Amino acid sequence: MGRIRTAAAALAGGGTGTVFALLAAIFIAVAFTNPGFFEGPSLMAFLKQAAPLVILAAGQYFVIVSGNFDLSVGALVGAQVVIAARLIDGEESRTLPVMGVMLLFGLAVGLVNGLVTTALKVQSFITTLGMMLVLTGAIRLWTGGAPTGSLSEAFRGPGRRGIDDVPLIGQIPWAVLIMIGVGAAAIWLMRTRFGRVLVASGDNELAAELSGGRVDTVRTVAFVLSGLSATVAGVLIGGYAGVSAQVGQGMEFTVITAVVLGGVVLGGGRGAVVAAMAGALTIEALFALFNQMALPSTIRPAAQGLIIIAAVAYAAKRRTRRPVAATATTNANPS
């Protein structure tokens, strides 16, 4: 019982509890506009669609909580889908080898982002912005602006199919199970020494180094994990979205919005991975509500911008309160 209370307090602390209240409120609003939303098949369809963004949020969380950004994830998702279609070209036998190539490519992109940021001391915003442009330009050059090839049915399986004939639900999508697995792995990872050093490096880099933490190493690994999450998301998105030059476009800003909505402070050092993933679910639920209300899709960027501004302003307000509170305590209780 004590552990449950401690976990609940940790989630509620630091502003992360707000995202769960917001998610509940949006779900209630969606249920009013669409009473059948929470029926098994409809709910599973929503979670299947949300799974790629939730997985991306887990990867982006590692980067942001360490004090950096990864703006290349959207371009990497698109590149992975285009690469898969071009290399597989409908041949079922090529599916697993191409997935292996995608995995290596995603890890390589993350590693380059991490090493340039940590070893060469280039700001992550510039590093990953450059990587985004490199990936986008390279794919357009390779395909001539019109992706060719096709994905095999085996490749589409994780994003399209699932466990059928489940009572009350109908089908449990593989994407949902993969999302749960990624979430469990992320939670476990943040409970290890790696997770503690990662958060400490975002909160106070010098203190983390003085306490023996390998700051550059964990930050590089964070970028690698982000590249891995983009690869998994690309596989799932390819399952139902098909091959297009627009796949993944803008996802980097959507996932950053989701993470900051989950209470993860831009600049690092604060936030929970569960809340970051809940932020992604909240964004998807909000977009679903917009669709139910027949609002234009052009409202999405405006909503994302407002969320980022509000989250950053809230975090800044909390930071200004802490020093004041600490000063007041020191003056009231001089040592």
Secondary structure, 3 states (H helix, E strand, C coil): CHHHHHHHHHHHHHHCHHHHHHHHHHHHHHHHHCHHHHCHHHHHHHHHHHHHHHHHHHHHHHHHHCCCCCCCHHHHHHHHHHHHHHHHCCCHHHHHHHHHHHHHHHHHHHHHHHHHHHCCCCCHHHHHHHHHHHHHHHHHHHHCCCCCCCCCHHHHHHHHCEEEEECCCEEEEHHHHHHHHHHHHHHHHHCCHHHHHHHHHHHCHHHHHHCCCCHHHHHHHHHHHHHHHHHHHHHHHHHHHCCCCCCCCCHHHHHHHHHHHCCCCCCCCCCCHHHHHHHHHHHHHHHHHHHHCCCCCCHHHHHHHHHHHHHHHHHHHHHHHHHHHHHHHHHHCCC
